[in-house]
Amino acid sequence: MGKADAIGLLGRGAAVFAVSAALLSAGAGIAVADDDVVGHTYGDAREAIANQGGTVEVSTTAGDRTNLNDCIVTNAHKATNRDSAGNAGSLKVLVDLNCYSGYDGRHPGYSLGSPEGRRIHDAQEAKAQQAAAEQQAALEAQQQAELAGQDAG
């Protein structure tokens, strides 16, 4: 192979690379990072992706104790779809969902032995204690108001 042939080959290779790069970047389309929706509810993730012009398809679910829109997205990735000409299709994001309702002690889901189950249990306990304290404070305030009304009368 002569010098001229080598230069011609390099030129064609560079041209193929440039065209490939242009096609790949043209197919990028809408910029929705997969991890932008991880940790959010399915309803919120679907809305965010729809606002970017995409669609969501559920790939897998774990659990069945919550409304689908309340399930948590645990993983997301863009589906690659191209037409017969190789052009990028519309944005489709595949999501994996965690649909366990959390710890309630009666249904399958997180165990108290797991960090997630312990966190959910502790949060529910704290919320219940706060609600009980607020209810007790309201009751005491009502009783004091009644006593103050009796003392005035």
N, C-alpha and C positions, 0 to 999 in steps of 0.2 A: 504494500500500500504506500503510495507516494504522499508527499507532504500536502499536495493539493487535495487528495482524497481525504486525508485526515482532517484537514480544515473544513471541508465540506460536510463530513460526518459530524464534527463537533457543532457546526452551525445548525444542522438539521436537529441534532439532539437538544440544543438550546431552544430551538423553535418549538419542539414538541413539549419541552418542559414549560415554556411560557404559556402555551395554549392550555396545557393541563392545569396549571396554576390558575389561569383565568377562569376556566370552567369550574374548578373547585370553589373559587371565591364567589363566583356568580351563583352557585348553588347554595351558598351559606344562608342567604335570605334573612329571615327573622332571627334576631339574637335573643334567645331564651336559654339561659344557662340551666343545665339540668338541676344543679343544686339550689337554684333560686326558689324552687317549690318544695324541696325536701324539708320536712318538719312542719309544714303547713297542712291545713285540712284540705281534703279533696275538693270541696266546694271553692275554697279560696284559690287553690292551684288551677282549677279548671277556668275560673274567671280570669286569672292573670294570663294564662296561656291564650285564652280566647281574645283578650285585649291585644295580644301580639299577633293575632290572625291565625293562631294554630288551633289544633284540636287535641283532646286528651283521650287516651284509651287505657283502660285498666288492664295491667298485665297480670298481676296476682293480688290476692287479698289473703290476709290472715285474720281469723276471727269473724264473727257475724253478729255482734251484740250492739252495734251502733248503726245509725243512719249513714248511708254511703257518703253524704256530704260532710259528715263529722269524722270520717276516717282520716288517719294521719298518713301523709305521703312519706314513705321510708326510703324510696329510691325512685329516680326518674332518669330516663335517657331518651334521646331523640331517636325516632325510628327513621331509618334510611329508606326512602322510597324514590324511585326514579321511573320515568316513563320509558317507552321503548327507544326513544332517541337519546336517553341518558340525561335528560333534564331533571333537575330536582323537583319533586312534587311539593305539595303543601306540607307545612310543619305539622308533624304528629309527635306527641310526647307520650311515651309509655310510662305508666306509674305503677309502683307496688304500694299497696295500702295495708296499714295496720288498723283493723276494725274492732279490736278488743275494746270493750267499754271501760276497761281499767279494773282495778281491784274492787270487788264487791263481796267476796267471800262465798258467793253462791254459783257463779258461772265460771266457765273456763276463761282463762286470761292470764294475767300476770300473777305470779306467786309472790307471797310476802318474802320469800327467800331471795328473790331477784332484786337488784338495785332499783329497777323501774317499778316493780310492784311495791317495794317499801316506800319509794318516793310518792307514788299515787296514794297509798294508804295513809301516810303521814300527812299529805296535803288534805285528804278528805277528813281526817281526824281534826286537823287544825281549823278547817272551815266549819266543822260541826261545833267545835268548842267556841269559836268566835260567834257563831249564830246563837248559841245558848247564852253566852255572856251578854250579847246585845239584847236578847229577849228578857233576860233577868234585869238588866239596867232599865229597860223600858217599863217593866212591871214595877220596879221600885220607884221610878219617877212618877208613875201613875198613882201609886199608893201614897207617896208624899204629897202629891197635888190634892188628893182626896182628903188627907189629914189636914192640910193647910186650909182647905175649904171648910172643914168641920170646925177648926179652931176659930176661924173668922166669923162663923155663924152663931 
